[in-house]
Amino acid sequence: MQTLITAEEKAISVENIYKYYKQRGKRQRNQDIKSVDGVSFSLNKGEILGVIGESGCGKSTLGRILVKLEEPTSGSISINGVPSQNLFKQDPLAFRRTAQMIFQNPFDTFDPRYTIAKVLISTMKLHHIGESKNERLAMCIDLLEKGGLKPATEYLHRYPHELSGGQLQRISILRSMLLEPMFVVADEPVSMLDVSIRADIINMLADLCKRENTAMVFISHDITTTRYISDRVAVMYLGRIVETGPTDEVMHNPQHPYTRALISNSVQLDSFENQQIIHIAGEPPTPINIGPGCRFAPRCYQSRESCNHEDPESTHIGNGHYVSCPYINE
């Protein structure tokens, strides 16, 4: 499989990750749901990888595997050159500080019985940050004000339900970055927020990652947002990465038919404003007992007979741009 980068300081390296789920029921006992089916990539410290694709393509499952909320069926993940499985076995708490996840709905990530101060201070105590309650409280105030929540004293003693979704997502992000993680997975972090505040949250995420030198996997179906925040983009379809490369390269020069279709249906991409929309026929096929050939072939507008039998290899077309389609030059 392709590797996205080859720089020396890799925050995370993923090699041939598979995640299969067994079907339940007598008739489906021998059938697997192939949610993630051979994904590889690596990220430098401070680098942001955007992962895009239709719902059900496996991108959220991949994110959960990276932070060990799910165990892969096979494959390996290394953090700073050390297998994540070893890190987790040696010290689960230290691993949680190394790998953090920001979820789509911030209201589901906070205990409604706790004030914001108690949430943050409890996290600090658990991870041995700060020496006293007063020191931790001062750190909370500094953290919130750096995150744009001023004056912080107005937020510390509120409960989650007393805050807006944008305010709570800011605090969720700050709580994750408080632990100084090596990398963060952000799974649709702004999709539930008002359009008016999405840009602020995205800017906050990007600034924190660059300032703290934290790698991030940014999962989204919103191509415009992904283009804005990401250094590189990986396009997933039915459990596999079908195209990946530097963000501007992929957005301005998409080579895989699936990527072209996604971008043509995205608004506000300046290079494609006047381009005709490419319609994809039908729905994504089920990830159960996937047959031979290209997975996108049944819906592809330029497929041919060989696509139904030959599984395309990932091809490097230059500048770190990889595509899994044999007909990109035609």
C-alpha positions as CSV (number, residue, x, y, z in Angstrom):
1,M,0.0,0.0,0.0
2,Q,1.1,3.6,-0.5
3,T,2.6,5.8,2.2
4,L,1.5,9.4,2.3
5,I,4.8,10.8,3.5
6,T,8.3,9.7,4.0
7,A,9.6,12.4,6.3
8,E,11.6,11.2,9.4
9,E,9.5,12.6,12.2
10,K,6.3,10.5,11.8
11,A,3.8,11.0,14.6
12,I,1.8,8.0,13.4
13,S,2.3,5.3,10.8
14,V,-0.6,3.0,9.7
15,E,0.2,-0.2,7.8
16,N,-2.5,-2.3,6.1
17,I,-5.3,-1.8,8.7
18,Y,-8.3,-4.1,8.2
19,K,-11.5,-4.1,10.3
20,Y,-14.0,-6.8,9.5
21,Y,-17.2,-7.4,11.5
22,K,-18.9,-10.8,11.6
23,Q,-22.5,-10.9,10.4
24,R,-25.0,-12.1,13.0
25,G,-27.7,-14.7,12.2
26,K,-27.6,-18.2,10.9
27,R,-27.7,-17.3,7.2
28,Q,-24.8,-14.8,7.4
29,R,-22.4,-16.6,9.7
30,N,-19.7,-16.8,7.0
31,Q,-20.1,-13.3,5.8
32,D,-17.8,-10.4,6.8
33,I,-18.7,-6.7,6.8
34,K,-15.5,-5.1,5.5
35,S,-15.6,-1.7,7.1
36,V,-11.9,-0.9,6.6
37,D,-10.1,-3.0,4.1
38,G,-6.3,-2.4,3.8
39,V,-5.6,1.3,4.7
40,S,-2.0,2.6,5.0
41,F,-0.7,6.1,5.6
42,S,1.6,8.1,7.8
43,L,1.7,11.6,9.2
44,N,4.3,14.0,10.4
45,K,4.1,15.9,13.6
46,G,1.9,19.0,13.0
47,E,0.5,17.6,9.8
48,I,-3.3,17.4,9.1
49,L,-4.8,14.7,6.9
50,G,-8.3,15.1,5.7
51,V,-10.3,12.0,5.1
52,I,-13.4,12.4,2.9
53,G,-16.0,10.1,1.4
54,E,-19.6,9.2,1.5
55,S,-21.4,8.0,4.6
56,G,-20.5,4.3,5.3
57,C,-17.1,4.4,3.5
58,G,-15.3,3.4,6.8
59,K,-13.7,6.7,7.7
60,S,-15.2,7.0,11.2
61,T,-14.3,3.3,11.9
62,L,-10.8,4.1,10.9
63,G,-10.7,7.0,13.3
64,R,-11.9,4.9,16.2
65,I,-9.2,2.3,15.4
66,L,-6.5,4.9,15.5
67,V,-7.4,5.9,19.1
68,K,-8.1,2.3,20.2
69,L,-11.8,2.6,20.6
70,E,-11.9,-0.3,18.2
71,E,-9.4,-3.1,17.6
72,P,-8.4,-3.8,14.1
73,T,-8.8,-7.2,12.6
74,S,-5.2,-7.0,11.4
75,G,-2.5,-4.5,10.6
76,S,-0.3,-2.3,12.6
77,I,-0.2,1.3,14.0
78,S,2.9,2.9,15.3
79,I,3.1,6.2,17.2
80,N,6.4,8.0,17.1
81,G,8.0,4.7,15.9
82,V,6.5,2.5,18.7
83,P,3.6,0.0,18.1
84,S,0.5,1.5,19.6
85,Q,-0.5,-1.9,21.0
86,N,2.7,-1.9,23.1
87,L,2.1,1.6,24.3
88,F,-1.4,0.7,25.4
89,K,-0.3,-2.4,27.2
90,Q,2.5,-0.6,29.1
91,D,0.4,2.3,30.2
92,P,-3.2,2.8,29.0
93,L,-3.5,6.2,30.6
94,A,-0.3,7.4,28.9
95,F,-1.7,6.2,25.6
96,R,-4.9,8.2,26.1
97,R,-2.8,11.3,26.5
98,T,-0.9,10.4,23.3
99,A,-4.0,9.8,21.2
100,Q,-7.2,11.9,21.6
101,M,-10.5,12.0,19.7
102,I,-12.9,14.9,19.1
103,F,-16.4,13.7,18.4
104,Q,-19.2,15.1,16.3
105,N,-21.6,15.9,19.1
106,P,-19.9,17.7,22.0
107,F,-23.0,17.2,24.2
108,D,-22.4,13.5,24.3
109,T,-18.8,13.8,25.5
110,F,-19.5,15.7,28.8
111,D,-21.1,14.4,32.0
112,P,-24.2,16.6,32.4
113,R,-23.9,16.5,36.2
114,Y,-20.5,18.2,36.1
115,T,-19.6,21.9,35.7
116,I,-17.0,22.8,33.1
117,A,-14.5,23.5,35.9
118,K,-15.1,20.0,37.3
119,V,-14.8,18.4,33.9
120,L,-11.4,20.1,33.2
121,I,-10.0,19.7,36.7
122,S,-11.0,16.0,36.8
123,T,-9.1,15.5,33.6
124,M,-6.0,17.2,35.0
125,K,-6.1,15.2,38.2
126,L,-6.5,11.9,36.3
127,H,-3.4,12.7,34.2
128,H,-1.4,14.3,37.0
129,I,-1.4,17.8,35.5
130,G,-0.9,20.5,38.1
131,E,0.0,20.3,41.8
132,S,-3.0,21.8,43.5
133,K,-6.6,22.8,43.0
134,N,-5.8,26.5,42.7
135,E,-3.0,25.8,40.1
136,R,-5.4,23.6,38.1
137,L,-8.1,26.3,38.3
138,A,-5.7,28.9,37.1
139,M,-4.7,26.6,34.2
140,C,-8.4,26.2,33.3
141,I,-8.9,30.0,33.2
142,D,-5.8,30.4,31.0
143,L,-6.9,27.6,28.7
144,L,-10.4,28.9,28.2
145,E,-9.3,32.4,27.5
146,K,-6.7,31.3,25.0
147,G,-9.5,29.3,23.3
148,G,-11.6,32.5,22.9
149,L,-13.9,32.0,25.9
150,K,-13.6,35.3,27.7
151,P,-14.0,36.0,30.5
152,A,-13.3,32.4,31.5
153,T,-15.0,32.8,34.9
154,E,-18.3,33.1,33.2
155,Y,-18.0,29.5,31.8
156,L,-16.2,27.6,34.6
157,H,-19.3,27.1,36.7
158,R,-21.8,26.4,34.0
159,Y,-23.1,23.0,33.1
160,P,-22.9,21.6,29.6
161,H,-26.6,22.2,28.8
162,E,-26.1,25.9,29.6
163,L,-23.6,26.3,26.7
164,S,-24.1,26.5,23.0
165,G,-22.8,23.7,20.7
166,G,-20.0,25.9,19.5
167,Q,-18.9,26.9,23.0
168,L,-19.0,23.3,24.2
169,Q,-17.1,22.1,21.1
170,R,-14.4,24.7,21.8
171,I,-14.1,23.3,25.4
172,S,-14.0,19.7,24.0
173,I,-11.1,20.6,21.7
174,L,-9.3,22.5,24.5
175,R,-9.7,19.5,26.9
176,S,-8.1,17.2,24.3
177,M,-5.2,19.5,23.6
178,L,-4.7,20.1,27.3
179,L,-3.1,16.6,27.4
180,E,-0.6,17.5,24.7
181,P,-1.4,14.5,22.5
182,M,0.9,13.3,19.7
183,F,-2.1,13.1,17.4
184,V,-5.8,13.8,17.4
185,V,-8.7,12.3,15.4
186,A,-11.5,14.9,14.7
187,D,-14.6,13.1,13.5
188,E,-17.0,15.6,11.8
189,P,-16.2,18.2,14.6
190,V,-18.2,21.0,13.0
191,S,-21.1,19.3,11.2
192,M,-23.6,19.8,14.1
193,L,-22.6,23.5,14.5
194,D,-24.1,26.6,13.0
195,V,-22.5,27.7,9.8
196,S,-21.7,31.1,11.3
197,I,-19.2,29.6,13.8
198,R,-17.8,26.7,11.9
199,A,-14.9,28.8,10.5
200,D,-13.9,29.9,14.0
201,I,-13.7,26.3,15.3
202,I,-11.8,25.1,12.2
203,N,-9.3,27.9,12.6
204,M,-8.9,27.1,16.3
205,L,-8.2,23.4,15.5
206,A,-5.7,24.3,12.8
207,D,-3.9,26.8,15.0
208,L,-3.7,24.4,18.0
209,C,-2.3,21.6,15.8
210,K,0.4,23.9,14.3
211,R,1.3,25.5,17.6
212,E,1.5,22.3,19.6
213,N,3.0,20.3,16.7
214,T,0.2,17.8,16.9
215,A,-0.8,15.6,13.9
216,M,-4.5,15.3,13.1
217,V,-6.8,13.1,11.1
218,F,-9.7,15.3,10.1
219,I,-12.7,13.2,9.1
220,S,-15.5,14.9,7.2
221,H,-17.9,14.7,4.3
222,D,-17.6,18.4,3.7
223,I,-15.0,18.8,1.0
224,T,-14.8,22.6,1.3
225,T,-14.0,22.5,5.0
226,T,-11.5,19.6,4.5
227,R,-9.7,21.6,1.8
228,Y,-9.4,24.6,4.0
229,I,-7.8,22.8,7.0
230,S,-5.9,19.9,5.5
231,D,-2.3,19.6,4.3
232,R,-3.1,16.3,2.6
233,V,-6.4,14.5,1.6
234,A,-7.3,10.9,1.5
235,V,-10.5,9.9,-0.4
236,M,-12.1,6.7,0.9
237,Y,-14.6,4.5,-0.9
238,L,-16.0,1.2,0.5
239,G,-13.2,0.7,3.1
240,R,-10.2,1.7,0.9
241,I,-8.3,4.9,0.0
242,V,-8.8,5.4,-3.7
243,E,-6.9,8.7,-4.0
244,T,-4.5,10.6,-1.8
245,G,-2.1,13.5,-2.1
246,P,-1.4,17.1,-1.2
247,T,-4.7,18.9,-0.7
248,D,-4.4,21.4,-3.6
249,E,-3.1,18.7,-5.9
250,V,-6.1,16.5,-5.3
251,M,-8.6,19.3,-5.3
252,H,-7.4,21.0,-8.5
253,N,-6.3,17.8,-10.3
254,P,-8.5,14.9,-9.2
255,Q,-7.7,11.8,-11.1
256,H,-10.0,9.1,-9.7
257,P,-13.6,9.2,-11.1
258,Y,-15.0,9.0,-7.6
259,T,-13.0,12.0,-6.4
260,R,-14.0,14.0,-9.5
261,A,-17.7,13.3,-8.8
262,L,-17.4,14.3,-5.1
263,I,-15.6,17.5,-6.0
264,S,-18.0,18.4,-8.8
265,N,-20.9,18.1,-6.3
266,S,-19.2,20.4,-3.7
267,V,-20.0,24.0,-3.5
268,Q,-17.5,26.9,-3.4
269,L,-14.5,25.1,-4.9
270,D,-13.2,28.0,-7.1
271,S,-11.6,25.8,-9.7
272,F,-14.8,23.8,-10.2
273,E,-17.5,26.5,-10.0
274,N,-18.3,26.3,-13.7
275,Q,-17.7,22.5,-14.1
276,Q,-20.6,20.3,-14.9
277,I,-21.9,18.2,-11.9
278,I,-21.0,14.5,-12.2
279,H,-23.9,12.3,-11.0
280,I,-23.0,9.0,-9.4
281,A,-25.6,6.3,-10.2
282,G,-27.1,4.3,-7.4
283,E,-26.0,3.8,-3.8
284,P,-22.7,2.5,-2.5
285,P,-22.8,-1.4,-2.6
286,T,-22.9,-3.3,0.7
287,P,-19.4,-4.0,2.2
288,I,-20.3,-7.7,2.6
289,N,-18.6,-10.3,0.4
290,I,-17.2,-7.7,-2.0
291,G,-16.5,-9.3,-5.3
292,P,-13.5,-9.0,-7.6
293,G,-12.6,-5.9,-9.6
294,C,-12.8,-2.2,-8.8
295,R,-15.2,-1.4,-6.0
296,F,-16.4,1.7,-7.7
297,A,-16.9,0.1,-11.1
298,P,-20.7,-0.5,-10.7
299,R,-21.3,3.2,-10.3
300,C,-18.4,4.6,-12.4
301,Y,-19.2,6.7,-15.4
302,Q,-16.0,5.6,-17.2
303,S,-15.9,1.9,-16.2
304,R,-15.2,-0.8,-18.7
305,E,-15.3,-4.6,-18.7
306,S,-11.9,-5.1,-17.2
307,C,-12.9,-3.0,-14.2
308,N,-15.2,-5.7,-13.1
309,H,-12.4,-8.2,-12.8
310,E,-9.2,-6.4,-12.0
311,D,-8.6,-4.8,-8.6
312,P,-6.6,-1.7,-9.4
313,E,-3.3,-1.0,-7.6
314,S,-2.4,2.3,-6.2
315,T,-0.2,4.2,-8.6
316,H,2.1,7.2,-7.8
317,I,1.6,9.9,-10.4
318,G,4.1,12.4,-8.8
319,N,4.3,14.8,-6.0
320,G,3.0,12.3,-3.4
321,H,-0.2,11.9,-5.4
322,Y,-1.5,8.3,-5.5
323,V,-4.6,7.0,-7.5
324,S,-6.2,3.6,-7.6
325,C,-7.4,3.6,-11.2
326,P,-5.6,2.2,-14.3
327,Y,-7.4,4.7,-16.7
328,I,-6.4,8.0,-15.2
329,N,-4.6,9.2,-18.4
330,E,-7.5,8.4,-20.7
